[in-house]
Amino acid sequence: MENALRACCKGIKIGKILIHRDGDNGKQLIYEKLPKDISEPFVLLLDPVLATGNSANQAIELLIQKGVPESHIIFLNLISAPEGIHCVCKRFPHLKIVTSEIDVALNEEFRVIPGMGEFGDRYFGTDD
C-alpha cells in the first residue's frame, strides 16, 4: 500500500507504526517513527487488513497522543471484518474508515474469513 501511495503522491511524508499482533490483544508496539509535523495535516493510516481492530485502535491512540485530531485520521485498508469496523468506530466515532471489502467475520484465530491469508507472512515470504 505504501508503494502505491508514494507513486500516487510524490513527496508525501511517510511514518511507520509497527504493532505485533498476538492473538486478539494487539498490544505490543514494536516501532514508531512519525514526521515531526504529524499533527498538522490529515493522516492516512494504512493497514491491509482490519481484523479485530485492537492493533488499529492502538495505532490511532498513538496518533492522537502525537496531536493528530481524530477527525483528521483516515484509516485505509483492503479487507475488513465487521468486528474490527465496529471496534474502531465505537472507540473513535469521528475517524473515517475506507475499505475495499467487508468480509464475513473472524475465525477462532482472529483472522478475517474468507480473507486472503496472513498478509504479513505472504508479503515478507514467511508463511509456511
C-alpha positions in Angstrom: 0.0 0.0 0.0 2.9 2.3 0.8 4.4 1.9 -2.7 1.1 2.8 -4.4 0.7 5.8 -2.1 4.3 7.0 -3.0 3.6 6.5 -6.7 0.4 8.5 -6.5 1.5 11.3 -4.1 5.1 12.1 -4.9 7.0 13.7 -1.9 4.4 12.6 0.7 5.8 12.3 4.2 5.6 8.7 5.5 5.8 7.5 9.1 5.8 4.0 10.5 4.0 2.3 13.3 4.7 -1.4 13.8 2.5 -3.3 16.2 2.9 -7.1 16.8 -0.4 -8.9 16.8 -0.5 -11.8 19.2 -4.0 -13.4 19.1 -6.6 -10.8 19.9 -4.6 -8.4 22.1 -2.8 -6.3 19.6 -0.9 -4.6 22.4 2.8 -4.8 21.6 4.2 -1.7 20.0 7.4 -2.7 18.2 8.4 0.6 16.5 7.2 4.1 15.7 8.7 6.9 13.7 6.5 9.7 12.6 7.1 13.0 10.9 7.7 15.9 13.3 4.7 17.8 11.9 2.3 14.8 12.1 -0.4 16.8 13.9 -0.7 19.4 11.1 -2.1 17.6 8.0 -4.6 14.8 7.6 -3.1 11.4 8.2 -3.7 8.3 6.1 -3.3 5.3 8.3 -2.6 2.2 6.1 -3.2 -1.4 7.1 -4.1 -4.0 4.5 -6.4 -6.0 6.9 -8.7 -4.8 9.7 -9.5 -7.8 11.8 -10.3 -7.3 15.5 -9.5 -3.6 15.5 -7.2 -3.8 18.5 -4.0 -3.0 16.8 -5.7 -0.3 14.8 -7.0 1.2 18.0 -3.5 1.3 19.4 -2.1 3.0 16.3 -4.9 5.5 16.3 -4.4 6.2 20.0 -0.7 6.8 19.3 -1.5 9.3 16.5 -3.9 11.2 18.8 -1.3 11.3 21.6 1.0 12.9 19.0 -1.5 15.6 18.4 -3.4 14.4 15.4 -7.1 15.2 15.8 -9.3 12.1 15.5 -11.3 13.7 12.7 -8.0 14.2 10.7 -7.3 10.4 10.6 -8.4 8.4 7.6 -7.9 4.6 8.0 -7.4 2.8 4.7 -7.4 -0.9 4.3 -8.1 -3.6 1.7 -10.2 -6.1 3.7 -12.2 -5.6 6.9 -14.1 -7.8 9.3 -17.3 -6.4 10.7 -16.0 -6.9 14.2 -13.0 -4.7 13.5 -15.0 -1.9 12.0 -17.4 -1.9 15.0 -14.5 -1.9 17.4 -12.7 1.0 15.8 -15.8 3.1 15.1 -17.1 2.6 18.7 -13.9 3.9 20.2 -13.2 6.6 17.6 -16.6 7.8 16.1 -15.1 10.8 14.2 -12.5 8.7 12.3 -13.1 7.8 8.7 -12.6 4.2 7.5 -12.2 3.4 3.8 -12.1 -0.2 2.9 -12.5 -2.1 -0.4 -14.2 -5.2 1.0 -16.0 -6.2 4.2 -15.7 -10.0 4.7 -18.0 -12.3 6.6 -16.4 -12.5 10.1 -13.4 -13.6 12.1 -12.4 -17.2 12.8 -11.3 -18.6 16.1 -7.7 -17.5 15.4 -9.0 -13.9 14.8 -8.3 -14.0 11.1 -10.7 -12.5 8.6 -12.7 -15.1 6.7 -12.7 -15.8 3.9 -9.9 -13.2 3.8 -6.6 -13.6 1.9 -4.5 -15.5 4.4 -1.9 -13.8 6.7 -1.0 -10.7 4.7 2.3 -10.0 6.6 3.5 -13.6 6.1 2.7 -13.6 2.4 4.2 -10.1 1.9 7.5 -11.0 3.7 7.7 -14.6 2.5 7.5 -16.0 6.0 4.4 -18.2 5.5 4.8 -22.0 5.9 
